[in-house]
Amino acid sequence: MDPAPPPAEERFAIGPRELRGIAVFALLLALLFLPVLAASCAARRSAAEPAAMRP
């Protein structure tokens, strides 16, 4: 006879390892988009300046 599978609460439990993995993934995703966001802000700021103020 096959043993009974564990209940859903145990199969899909989120423990410290899973939380650490999610946190690392979120951090890497944020670091990936940080240069894109900085470039977007810099482009928007330079477009908002009047032409006379540019060097």
TABEL-V956327 format. One record per helix or strand of 2 or more residues. SS is the DSSP state (H for helix, E for strand). FROM is the first residue (numbers start at 1). LEN is the number of residues. If there is no record, write none. Layout:
SS | FROM | LEN
SS | FROM | LEN
This chain:
H | 8 | 4
H | 16 | 33
H | 51 | 3
